[in-house]
Amino acid sequence: MNEAAAILPPTVGWILLALFSALWVGLGFYWGRRNKSFEDHALAGRNIGLALGSATAAATWITSNTTMLAPQFALELGVWGMLAYTTASFGLFLFAPMAGRIRKLMPTGYTSGDFFRLRYGRTAWSIFMVYTLFYSLTWLVSMAMAGGILLNALSGIPYAWGMTVILGVCVAYTMRGGLAAVIGTDFIQSLIIIVGVVIVGFAVLSHVSVDEIHHNLEATRPALLNVLFPAAIMAIFNNLLFGLGEVFHNNVWWSRAFAFRDGVGGKAFALGGLIWFPIPVAAGFIALASGALNVPVPAADMVGPLVVADVLGEFGAIAIFIVVFCSLASSLDSLLAATSDLITEDIYRKLMRPDAPLETLKKVAQYVTLALGLFTWAVCLPRIGTLASVLFFAGPLVGSMIWPIVTGLYWRRASTVGAVGGMLLGAGVGLVCYFAIGWYVATLIATAVSMVWVLACAHFSKARFDWAKLSEAA
């Protein structure tokens, strides 16, 4: 988008970017002062309480994809598409009891990779690491892309420059502050996001009524109101399972399960899910109002910012800039921290230097964070596809890991053969369906295939796992 078509002057965009960048970097450096070891850096001393825990769960899940991809869902799949995105909240709800189970079984654990290695062995762990790292990098790419798209859409700042600055800021304060800085900034960011979304929602309703939106959709795009819209119905179940897989396997959430105080994890994830649930509904509603407001939408993944800016003018553009910047930072920093910890703990420490001191591991984690940022920047620079196509390509991999994790945490008879076969078969069939049918069925089919294999193997397994082995994570 050129400067003439942008809502904010580039100067205003750069000022906002500089102010919030300075704020997050400053807070990150401040909260990182007490980090002396890898445990402090990776898990914030395992002492996070309920207030910070709930805020970080909600803020991390309110990604830039929530504020930009949820409107895209509504614009392309209608009302069901909007509601489909809300099903991702079930990932947090169902992970709540799992977080307590994880903390009980692995009181000294660091990563989700520790679980796979101790529960299923090196072969399953290797497959898991490939899948989770691919997914994590895909998530990083989608969020960094969203940052560049946002700045370009609202202020005309070139995509490459906007993406570079936002990614660089997140890398800087995550390197210095670790999980303590991530969770501290999450608390502030979650408050800003909630207040901003409420203001924006009421502003849109003050300009156009629900009846007007309905009449416009009925006249111009009736398929979006069709309750039997096949692609939208499949997207509901696909997104539900994608959300479950995202939360169940990713070290972003496992690191928080290890970092929260005893008894806090379940409550924090449940509250985080409740806070998150209405956000995609509000974001999707804004997109459905675009037709009634006569807002031109050059690209589906830009509809949210453009509608808000049209309704509220420069103030709206500033508001949506701040909201999405916060949602982007709250997820980017979490993913950078969790992925660097995974690589440091599972690859560097377990495979290369088992005797490495904790101070050295902290430095390695910081350098890995920097490397992840540089890799993400290089991939994002050419701007590949839309946010949906980038993110949901990893769906089959994510779906195939749900049942190995759930059965491995609760069933003694869950077997390595079941876990390995479930991940390979589920992901393979799911990817075939991704290309042959579409992204909206890929995760659903991958999860179903994995489930059948894992449950069948568990049924016939004679092995009984010793839970005490999981306490050897450290």
N, C-alpha and C positions, 0 to 999 in steps of 0.2 A: 504494500500500500504506500502511495507517495504522500509527501507532507501535506499537499493540498487536500487530500481526502481524509486525513486524520482529524480526530476531534480535538485533541490537545496539541498545542504547539510543541515542537520538539524540545524547546527550552524548558517547559514545564515538566515534561517527561524526564528529562535529565536531572532536574532538581529533585523530583520525587525519588528517583532511583538513587541519587547520591545520599539523600537524607536517610532513607530506610536501610541502605547498604551500610552507612556509618553506624546506625543504631544496632543492627544485628551483629556486625563485626565487633563493635565495642562490648556488647553484652557477652558475646562468645568468649572474648579474651578475659573479661572479668570473671565469668563463671569457671573458666578453665584454670584459674590460679591454683586451686587446691588439688589438681590432678597430679599425683606423684607416680602412679603405677598404671599398668594396663587395666587392672580391675577398676580403678577410679575413672579412667578414660572411657572404658567400654561399658561399664554398668553403673556408674555414678555411686559407687560404694554400696550397691544393693540396698538403698535406703530411701527409695522414692515413696512418698505418701499418696493418699487418695486424691487430693485436689490436683496436684501436679500430674498424677497418673491418669486421671480421667481427661484432663486437658490435653495431654500428649497423645492419648489414644484417639481422641476426636480430631485434633489438629492434624495429626499424621495422616488420617484417613480422608480429611478434607483436602484432597490434593488439587493441583491445578486441573487435573482431569475431571474432578467433581464439578468445578465451576465452569469448565469449558466443554467437556465431553458430555455431561448430562444435558445441556442445551442442544448439543448436536444430536443426541439420542432422540429428544423430543421433536426436533425439526424433521428428522428422517423417519422415525417410527411412531410418532404421535404420542397420545396419552400413555399407552402401554409402554412405550419406550422410556418415557419419563419415570414411570413407576418401576420399570425394570432396573434402573440404576439404583433405586433405593434398597433393592434386595441385597446390595453389598453390605448393608448394616448387619445382616445376619452373620457375617463373618466375625464381627466383634462380639455379638451376643453369644455365639456358640464357642468362641475361643475363651470366653470368661471362665467356665468351669475347667477348661483345659489348662489355663494359666496356673490355676492352683495345683492341678495334677503335675504339671511340669516342675513347678517349684518344689513340690514334695519329693518327686522321684529323683530330681537332679539339683540338689541344694547348692552345689558348687559349679554348675554348668555355665557355659559362656554362650554357646551358639546352638542353632538348630542342627548344624552339622555334627556336633557332639552326640546328639540324640541318634542320628542315623548311623553313625560309626559304631556306637556302643550297642545299639539295638539290633541292627541288621548286618553289620560287617562292612568291609572295605568296598566290595563290589556295589552294593546298594548305595553306600556313601558317595562313591565316585559318580554314579548316575545322578544322584540328588544334587551334587555340587555343580555338575554341568547344567542341570535344569534351573536351579535356583540362581546361579550366576547369570545365565542367559536372561531369565525373567527380570532380575534386578537391573541389569544393564538396559533392558527394554523399557522398564519403568523410568529409569533415569533419563533416557533419551526422550521419552514422551513428555516428561515434565520440563526438561530444558527447552524442548521445542515450544512448549506452551508459553514459556517466558518470553521467548523471542517473538512469537506470534502476537502476544498481548501488547508488547511495547510498540510493535510495528503497526498494529491495528488502531491503537489509541493515540499515539503521538508521532508516528512516522519515523521513529528511531529504527534504523535498519535492523532487520531480523538478526543478522550475525552479531552486531554490537550488543543488542539487548540480551540475547541468549548468553553471550560471553560474560557480560557483567554480572548477571544474576547467578550464573553457575559459579563464577569466580568468588563471589561474596559467600555463597554457601560453603564452598570448599574451604575458604579462609577461616571462618569461625568454627566449622566442624573440626578442622585439624587442630585448632588451639584448644577448644573447650570440651570436645568429646560429647558423651551422652548428657552430661550435666548441662552443657550449653544448649544442646538440642532440646531438652525437656523444658528448660527455663524459657527459651524463646517461644516454644510451642504454647506455653501458658498465655503469654501476651498475644501471640498470633491468633489463638482460638477466640479470645475475647473480641479482637478487632474483626474477625471474620463473621462472628455471630451478629454483632451490632450492625456491620455493613450489610449483611444479607437482609436483615429485618428492615432497614431503611430503604434499600433498593426495592424490596417486595411491595411495600406500601406505596412507594413512588410510582411504580408501574400501575398499580390498581387505581391510583388517583387519576391516571391519564386514560385508562381504558377499562371497561367493565368486563367481567367474566362472560356476560351474555354477548357482548360485541366480539370477543375473541372466538366464542363458539360459533356465532353466525358467520364470521369470516372464514373459519376453517371449514364449515359446512359448505360454503359456497365455492371456495378455492381449492381446498385440499381435504376432501371428505374422508379419504383413506386414513388420515391421522386420527379420526374419531372412531374408526371401525374397531369394535371390540374383538373381532375375529381376524384381525390383521395377522396373517401367519408368521411373518418374519418377526413382528413385535412380540407375539406370544412365545416364540422360541427364544427370543432375546431375554425374556424374563428369567427363564430357567437357566439359560447359558450364563447370564450375569450373576445370578445367585450362586452358582457353583464356582464361577470364576472368583467371586468375592471370598467364598469359603477357602478355596485353594490358595489365594493370595495371602490371607491371614494365617492359615494353618501352617504353611511351610516356611514363610519368609522370616529371616532373622530380625527384621525390623520389629516384629511382634514377640518373638522368642527372647530377644535381648531385654525387652521391657518386662516380660514375665520373670526373668532372672533379676532385674534391677528393682522391681517393686518389693516393698516390705512384705513379710509373711502375712497372708490374709487380705492383702490389698488388691492383688491382681484381678480376681473375679469381679469385684465391685467396680474397679476402674474401667475394665473393658466393657462391662454392661452399661455403665453411665456414658462412656464414650460413644457407644452405639446409639443410645437415645439422643444424645446431642447431635450426632451426625445425620440421623434419619431424615429430618425435614430439609436439609440443605439441598440435595439434588432435586427435590420437588419444587423448591423455590426457583432454582436455576432453570429447570425445565419449563416451568410456567412462563418465565421471561421469554424463552425462545418461541413458545406458542403464540405469544402476543405480538411477534414481529410482523405478521401479516396485517393484523388490525391496525397497527401503528404505521404501516407503510414504510417499514425500514428495509432498505435493500441489503441483502446478505450475499456478498460475493463468495464466501466460503462457509460451509456449515460449522466448522470449529471456531468461527469468529462471531457467531450470532449473539452470544451473551453480552460481551462487551459493547457491541454496536447498539443493541436495543437499549441498554442502560444509559449509554452516552446520549442517545437520541432523546430519551425521556427527560434526563436531568441535565443535559448539556455538559458544560465543562466540569461542573461539580460531580455529575454522574460519572464522567470519564475518570476523574480523580478517585472517586469512591471505588469503582470497579478495579482500577489500577492497584489500589492499596489492598483490597480484599484478595485479589488473585495473586499479588506479590506475596502476601502472607501465606496463602494456601500453598503456593509453590515452594517457598522457603521451608515451611513446616514439614513438608514431605521430602524435599531434596536433601535436607540436612540429615533427616532420620535414615534415609536410604544410604547415603554416603557413609554415615557412621556404622550402620549395621553391616553393610557389605565389606567395608574395610576390616571390621572386627572378624567377620567370617573368614576372609582370606588370611588374616594374621593368625588367628587361632587354628584353623583347620588345615591350612596349607603350610604356612611358615613354621608355626610352632610344632604341629603334630608330625609333619613330614620332613622338615628341614632342620630345625633346631629345638628339639624337645627340652633342652636344658637352658633355653634362653631366659635371662632374668626379666622380671616384669617391667622394669624401666626400659629395657631394650624393645620389648613388645609394644610398649606405648609409642616409641619413636617409629617403629615399623608401621604401626597402624596409621600414623600421621602421613607417612610417605605414601602408603597405599591409597589413602584418601585423595592425595594430590594426583596420583596416577589415574585413579578412577575419573576425576574431574577432567583431566586432559583427554582421556579416551572418549568420554561422553561428548566433549566439545568437538572433537574431530568427526564423530559420527553425526552430530546434529547440524554441523555447518551447512551441508547441502540441502537440509530440510526434506526428509524422505516421507512422502505420503501424508495422510491425515493422522490425527491423534488416535483414532479408533484402529486404523490399520496397523499402526506401530505397536499399540498396546495389546490388542487381542491376538496377534500372531503367537504370543506366548501362552495363550489360553489353554491349549491342549496339554502343554507341559505342566501347568499349574493344576489342572483338573486331575491329572494322573497321579498326583502326590497326595490327594486328600485321604484316600482309604488306607494307604500304607502308614500314614501318620496317626490317624484315629485308632486303627486297630493296634498299632504298635504301642500306643500309650495305655490302652485299656485291656487288651487281650494277651494273655501269656502265649497262646498258641499261634499268634500271628507270625508268619515265617519269612525268612529271607527270600525264598523262591517266590512267595506271593508279592513281596514288595518290589523285587526286581522285575518280575513279569508284569505286574500291574503298571509300573511306570513306563516300561518299554512298549507294551501293547497299547495302553491307553493313549500315550503320546503319539505313537505311530498312526493309529486309526484316526485320532483326532486331527492330526495335521493333514491327512488325506482328505478328510471332510472339510477342513478349512479351505483348501484349494478347490475341491470339487463342488461344494455347496455354498459355504460362506462362513464368516466368523461367528455368526449368531447360533450355530449348532456345534461348533468345534469342541468347546469345553464340555458341553453337555454329553456328547458322545464319548469323549475321552474319559470322563468321570465314570460313565456307565460301564465301559469296557474294563477299566481298572477295577471297579467295584466287583464285578463278576469274578474276575480272576483272583483278587485278593481274598474274597470271602470263600471261594471254592478251595483255595490252598489252605486257608485257616481251618476249614471244616475237616480236611483230611490230614492236617498236620498232627504229629504225635509229640512235637517239641513243646516244652513248657519253659518260657523264658524266666530267668531269675532277675527280678526287679532291682536287686541290690547292685547289679552290674552298671546300672545307669548312674549311680552315685560316684562312679570313678571318673567323671568328666574332667575334673581338674588334674 
